[in-house]
Amino acid sequence: MVQCKICPRECGADRKGRMGVCGTGTLPKIARAGVHMWEEPCISGEKGSGTVFFSGCSLRCVYCQNYPISIGGYGKEITVQRLREIFLELCGRGVHNINLVNPTHFVPAIAEALEQSLPVPVVYNSSGYEKLETLKILEGKIQIYLPDMKYSDEAAAKRYSKAEDYAAAAKQAIGEMFRQTGPYQMGEDGMLQSGVVVRHLILPGNLKNTYGVIDWFAETFQPGQVLFSLMSQYIPSGRAEDFPEINRKITAREYRKAQDYLFESGIEDGFVQSRKSAEEIFVPTWDF
C-alpha cells in the first residue's frame, strides 16, 4: 500500500515497507477473537456478539481502554484467509453477528475477507474517525455500523486525540453509514439486523462536549432512523494520568446531568449505560 490514505490522517505511509500512524502494516493484526456479551442488548443478545479486536489505531486517544492493543501494538498478524476462517468459526458458535472492533486501518483486507457474505450481520465498530472513500469500499458488506461520536468540542478532540478535525470527519462518516444502511431494522427476536448505532462516551470534566454531541444527533436524525447509545463506562486508562482532568471516573452528578440532557433532547431511540459499567472487569483479556 503506497502512500496510505485510508483514514483522515492521510499519513502517506507505505505500509508494506513501514508502519503508518496506525502502527500497523497491511495484514490484519488481532489481539482477541471470541464471543462478547457486553455490547448493546440488540447486538449482544443472549448468544453474544462474535467479536474480533484489531490491533493498532488511527485515532490513538490518550485514554483508550484498549491501550495495550490500540497503541501498545500487542497482537498477532494473520492472513486475510485466516481472518475469513475466524469469522466462520465464530458463526459456528451461534453468535448473533460478527463484530469488527477498531477495523478502520484494515478496511481493504476486511473487504476482501467479506467478498462472500456471512450468515449473520457484520458490525463495523469504530471510532467514527473515517473517510467517505474508505467507507464506500464496504458498501453492501456491512449491515450494522456502530461508530463513536467522541467529540463535538474541537479543543477536546485536539487535546485527547490530536484530531481537531474529528467532529467534522465523524459527522460526514456517520451520514455515509446511514446512507448505506437506511433506518435501523430489528428482527422479531429484538436483535438489530441493519442500521446505525451512534455511541458517545461521557468524559469526566467534559459535559459541554457531551451536550454538543447530543444536540448534533437530535438535530440530524429523526425518530426511527438511528439509535443513540450514551456510555458511562469510562475508566482512566492509557495515558490518562498525564491529563489530570480525566484521570478519574465520571461522578454521579456528571452521569445524572448527561442523562437528563439526553432525555430532554427529544431523542427516543437508544440506550443509556449504567454507571456500574465503569469497572475493569469489562475490559477484555488480550489472549489471542
Secondary structure, 3 states (H helix, E strand, C coil): CCCCCCCCCCCCCCCCCCCCCCCCCCCCEEEEEEEECCCCHHHHCCCCEEEEEECCCCCCCCCCCCHHHHCCCCCEECCHHHHHHHHHHHHCCCCCCEEEECCHHHHHHHHHHCCCCCCCCEEEEECCCCCHHHHHHCCCCCCEEEEECCCCCHHHHHHHHCCCCHHHHHHHHHHHHHHHHCCCEECCCCCEEEEEEEEEECCCCCHHHHHHHHHHHHHHCCCCCCEEEEECCCCCCCCHHHCHHHCCCCCHHHHHHHHHHHHHCCCCCEEECCHHHCCHHHCCCCCC
